[in-house]
Structures are given as C-alpha cells and as structure tokens.
Amino acid sequence: MTPGDLRSGTEGGSAFLDFSKASLARLSDALLGGHDHYEVDREAMRRLLAIAPGARAMAKEHRDWLVRAVRFLAGKRGIDQFLDLGSGMPTAENTHQVAQRYNPDAQVVYVDNDPVVQVHGRALLEENYLTHVTGADLTRPAETLADDVVKEYLDFSRPVALMLTSIVHHIDDYERAKRIVAEYVAALAPGSYLLLTHHFDPEEDSPRQELARLLETSFQGTGLGSVHRTREQIAAFFEGTELLRPGLVYLHEWWPDGPRLNPLSELNFLTLGGVARKQ
C-alpha cells in the first residue's frame, strides 16, 4: 500500500512511481531479506534497525504468524477465499502459497496500490490462475469491494478470510480506521474470518512505551509512520466478530509451533494480533 494514501486527509488518489521515498512494501521486503527494494528503502531500514535492532526478527515473527493463521483457516476451517488488503511485496511464504498448499482450490486476491508491488505480483503469479492482484485503494472499501478483480474471483455470499495485517496502524485517524474495517466486516458473509495485526501501546511508563513513542516520532511525516494503539482500541476493530482462542495476543503467543528458539525483543511486545469469526 502506498503510505501516503493511508494518512489522514488523503482519501487515496492515483498511485505513481516515486523512488525518492521509501515504501512500506519495499521496507518490509528488505527486512525479510528480499531483493525488490532500493537504496532509499535500505536507508529507512538502517534507521529502523538503529532504533530497534530486533526489527528483522519481528518482520519474520509477523510472517510466521501469518503462515500459521492462513494454514489454520485453509487447512482446518475449510476457507477457500482470501482477500489480502495492503498485501505488500511478494516474498517467501505468501498468502496464496500457504492457502493453496492446504486447500489447492483456494482463491486469493491481493490488494495493494503500490505500482511496484503490482508489477512484481503479476509477474510472479502469471501462471497461477487462482491468485490475482489488483491496485484498488483499501482505504475506500466500497470501491475495493466493487473492484473488477475482487468481484470476479471472490464470492461474498460465501465465507472469505479478510486480511488486514500490519496495515491498519498506518491509518492515523482512529475513527476513520474503525469505519474502514467495519465496512469490510459488514460485507462479509457469516462464517467469514478477520485476520488483523496492529502496533500496540502498552499504556505503561516502561522502556516498551518509550520505544513505541520513539518509533512514532522518528518516522512521522515520512510515509512510514504508524500509530501504536491500546488493547481496547485494537479490540474495537473486531466488533461484529468473535475472537478465536487465544484471543488478541502478542504474535508469538498465537498457537506457536514448538519451543521458541530465538530470544524475544521489546518489539515482540509492541504488536497484537488476532483471528476472529463473523457469526
């Protein structure tokens, strides 16, 4: 997703190539060890790592959480439709790879209005007839849901897994963010699922809260900024759904695979995630 389109007062607009500014999608690719990024993105990564040395490990932690959640829905709950909003740059273990490994008939639609993401995604998925990319603006739910690609490949009369992972905290107006999520949830059929992760404000005078404030101020106005919200504020995004166990938790606590091999950093405690079912 193009960062500027998520900030307050910018209701989207046509995406264009601007390699003078770092991109959320390309920054994430750099953190995950990919190859589809530029020096401006690597410079942003170096700034981030100087503040939070655990950022690479946290990017991997987030990807591992996504894999577990998608695997659960495709393999255990029979979900065969996935709408991945603000999907970012294709990298290892993408949504479609995990979903189609456990449900070969799963349809996946990626939505991201970053033109570089679209080009790479379409090239990667050229021969995958069950996976598609569109450049709709996720901050305009009605337009996104009416997008030709979304309408053609997803049937909203049946359950859909709606994915809003590591994207809502880039919408700095809280009421606007709630309206956007609520509009998508309202469009889902009963039996659908919402997957959402969000930066967390621990609301306590601690090194973790200091780190959250430092991250916010350091990237404010760069297009990479985010807002850390309280547990109650994040939980409100799940209104109209029922959180599955273990609830809204740190990502490493959401049904981990086996014993933990890597140490936790302060960043591990600045993101919450959950999977919820619409009744």
Secondary structure as UniProt FT lines:
FT   HELIX           3..6
FT   TURN            8..9
FT   TURN            19..20
FT   HELIX           24..31
FT   TURN            32..33
FT   HELIX           39..51
FT   TURN            53..54
FT   HELIX           55..75
FT   STRAND          81..85
FT   HELIX           95..102
FT   TURN            104..105
FT   STRAND          107..111
FT   HELIX           115..124
FT   TURN            125..127
FT   TURN            129..130
FT   STRAND          131..134
FT   TURN            138..139
FT   HELIX           141..145
FT   HELIX           148..153
FT   TURN            156..157
FT   STRAND          161..165
FT   HELIX           168..170
FT   HELIX           174..187
FT   TURN            190..191
FT   STRAND          193..200
FT   HELIX           207..219
FT   TURN            220..223
FT   HELIX           231..236
FT   TURN            237..240
FT   STRAND          242..243
FT   TURN            245..246
FT   STRAND          249..250
FT   HELIX           251..253
FT   HELIX           266..269
FT   STRAND          271..277
//
